[in-house]
Every structure is written in C-alpha cells, then in structure tokens.
Amino acid sequence: MKKTIRYIKYRTKEEINVLLCLKNTKKIPLISKIFIVIAIAYALSPIDIIPDFIPIIGLLDDLLIIPLLIGLSYLFIPRYILKECRKTVRREFI
C-alpha cells in the first residue's frame, strides 16, 4: 500500500512538471494552454466546486476534475511534443 501511495505521489509531481514544461512550449495549441492553466489554477485554488469538508465527495471532485482537465489538454497536444517534455522532466527529475 505504501509503495502505491509513493508511486502516485511521484507520478503526480512528474505530471505537474510536465504541465509546466508544456505551458512554456510555443508549439502547442492555445486550447491546450487554456486547459493547462485552468487545471493548475484549480489545483492550487482554495475554492472548490464541492467543498473538501464534505466527506468523500469533497475530495472526489478534485480526483475527477483535475485529471479530466489534464486529459483534455493532452488531447490536443501532438504526441512527439508530449514525449519530448516527459523526457526533459525525467532527466531533470531523476
């Protein structure tokens, strides 16, 4: 169980760094940049659609909305740019 939590924590940090790398890339479409900025802003914002103090549902919206926004931003990005940013992040991250 602890290994799974560590892996999720590692992957989350890695994906945040990939998003930051993609945000600074000039080759991606504007719609992807908009989704990236919204995902980062929603993740860092203290304001949620469903407040976190509501048991289970409050945290569940973060687990659904943020990956959905990240997935939508990845949908419009060419695969070679995404692979290039992941390689860059893994080199810096390790």
C-alpha positions as CSV (number, residue, x, y, z in Angstrom):
1,M,0.0,0.0,0.0
2,K,2.8,2.4,0.9
3,K,4.5,1.7,-2.5
4,T,1.3,2.6,-4.3
5,I,0.9,5.9,-2.5
6,R,4.6,6.7,-3.1
7,Y,4.2,5.9,-6.8
8,I,1.0,8.1,-7.1
9,K,2.8,10.9,-5.3
10,Y,5.8,10.6,-7.7
11,R,3.6,10.5,-10.8
12,T,1.6,13.5,-9.6
13,K,4.8,15.5,-9.2
14,E,6.1,14.4,-12.5
15,E,2.8,15.3,-14.3
16,I,2.8,18.7,-12.7
17,N,6.3,19.3,-14.0
18,V,5.2,18.0,-17.5
19,L,2.3,20.5,-17.4
20,L,4.7,23.3,-16.5
21,C,7.0,22.3,-19.4
22,L,4.1,22.1,-21.8
23,K,2.8,25.5,-20.7
24,N,6.1,27.1,-21.7
25,T,6.3,25.3,-25.1
26,K,5.3,27.5,-28.0
27,K,4.4,24.6,-30.3
28,I,1.1,23.5,-28.5
29,P,-2.3,24.9,-29.4
30,L,-4.0,27.7,-27.4
31,I,-6.8,25.4,-26.3
32,S,-4.3,23.1,-24.6
33,K,-2.7,26.0,-22.8
34,I,-6.0,27.2,-21.6
35,F,-6.8,23.7,-20.1
36,I,-3.4,23.5,-18.5
37,V,-3.8,26.9,-16.8
38,I,-7.3,26.0,-15.6
39,A,-6.0,22.7,-14.2
40,I,-3.1,24.3,-12.4
41,A,-5.3,27.1,-11.1
42,Y,-8.0,24.7,-9.9
43,A,-5.4,22.5,-8.2
44,L,-3.9,25.5,-6.3
45,S,-7.1,27.4,-5.7
46,P,-8.6,27.2,-2.2
47,I,-12.1,27.4,-3.9
48,D,-13.6,24.1,-5.0
49,I,-16.8,23.3,-6.7
50,I,-17.7,20.9,-3.9
51,P,-16.0,21.9,-0.5
52,D,-13.5,19.5,0.8
53,F,-15.1,19.2,4.3
54,I,-17.9,17.2,2.8
55,P,-16.9,13.6,3.4
56,I,-15.7,11.6,0.4
57,I,-17.5,13.8,-2.2
58,G,-15.4,16.8,-1.4
59,L,-12.1,15.1,-2.2
60,L,-13.6,13.1,-5.0
61,D,-14.3,16.2,-7.2
62,D,-10.5,17.0,-7.0
63,L,-9.7,13.4,-8.1
64,L,-12.1,13.7,-11.1
65,I,-11.9,17.3,-12.3
66,I,-8.1,17.8,-12.3
67,P,-7.3,14.6,-14.3
68,L,-10.2,15.4,-16.7
69,L,-8.7,18.9,-17.4
70,I,-5.2,17.4,-17.8
71,G,-6.6,14.7,-20.2
72,L,-8.4,17.4,-22.2
73,S,-5.2,19.4,-22.5
74,Y,-3.2,16.3,-23.6
75,L,-5.9,15.5,-26.2
76,F,-4.9,18.5,-28.4
77,I,-1.1,18.2,-28.0
78,P,0.9,16.3,-30.6
79,R,2.4,13.1,-29.2
80,Y,6.0,14.0,-30.1
81,I,5.8,17.2,-28.0
82,L,4.4,15.4,-25.1
83,K,7.1,12.7,-25.3
84,E,9.8,15.4,-25.5
85,C,8.5,17.2,-22.4
86,R,8.3,13.9,-20.5
87,K,11.9,13.1,-21.4
88,T,13.0,16.5,-20.3
89,V,11.2,16.3,-17.0
90,R,12.5,12.7,-16.3
91,R,16.1,13.9,-16.9
92,E,15.7,16.8,-14.5
93,F,13.5,14.9,-12.0
94,I,15.9,11.9,-11.6
